[in-house]
Amino acid sequence: MRLALKLARRGRTSPNPMVGAVVVKDGEVVGRGYHPKAGMPHAEVYALEQAGAKAKGATLYVTLEPCSHFGRTPPCADAVIKSGVKRVVAAMADPNPKVAGHGLDALQKAGIDVTVGMLENEARRLNEAYIKFITTGFPFVTLKMAMTLDGKIAAHTGDSKWISGEKARLMVHRMRSNADAVVVGAGTVLMDNPLLTARGGNIDRQPARVVVDELARLPANAQVLNNSGGQVIIATTRLADKAKLRKLEAAGARILVLEEQDGLVDMAALSKSLAEMGLTNVLLEGGGELSASALAAKLVDKVVMFIAPKIIGGRSAKSPVEGAGAAKIAEALRLVDMKTRKCGEDIMVIARPEYEL
């Protein structure tokens, strides 16, 4: 199953789940496969094809319940039954209502021994974005921040290059490549004029780039609009100047007019719209006001913070999460399931918000 999970990570499957499969006969791996991307055959098909006649009487290990419905590809449960395997070990059932146990039931009715739950936690983490999307209709949101040891994301002049070290920046580029969309505020674009692309070695996928710009302040010559990365989406409101929006559209941006809250883009409406576009794994890169809005709306599922061994100081230097903030320490948002690791010269902290119900 660990091999199947490792294989699954090779896929670029959004909005489909990442799935790996391994066929074992007499203690020997005779077939392996993974789902490369949406629209292509699923992991079980590749693994069973590689196993060939050796699949008969074998055990199939798969990270997700085999599908039982016709989508862009035929049902995998039918292929599994036809292969003659005698046992299927699935890490987890598929939460998709179109599957939801039907695939496992079909296997059992065909006389196949079925076991579910091996390394289930690992399988759920692997497909956390898919699970969030399929069960709620919202994307999985990772909030990425980089700050100095004294909690600053820029000097009081606005200069922020570079807070984190080279290894941390390479890690962020990999995170972008794994995401469907990168979201930033207009203030970040106006200050840093970033490309928002994924760059570096082994980058094989570019995310959509979303700029939250309530008043269409973004200039038509911004770098984000003038390169060959993923599509650019300007999330704005009815308050924006229509002539400016037309210029941004002419520069290649897709304009998304959303509901507003106190003059700001409604972050829940933005999240829902991105999910409807098939952008189910979102990397939120701030700045501080956007981060505060997303956390206040309880949209952030995971926080990744890079802490650099630097001190900037400055009363007016910006912090990674701004907004009004908690009035009391007791009201602070708690983070749980925290993990830390070194990333070059920086410390990388990964944790999950614990929202009050």
PyMOL commands that set and color helices and strands:
alter all, ss='L'
color gray80, all
select helices_A, chain A and resi 2-8+43-55+76-83+102-109+120-126+128-136+166-178+186-192+223-225+242-250+267-276+288-296+329-331
alter helices_A, ss='H'
color red, helices_A
select strands_A, chain A and resi 20-25+28-34+59-62+87-90+113-116+140-148+181-185+208-212+232-236+253-257+260-261+264-265+281-284+302-308+334-343+346-354
alter strands_A, ss='S'
color yellow, strands_A
deselect
rebuild
show_as cartoon
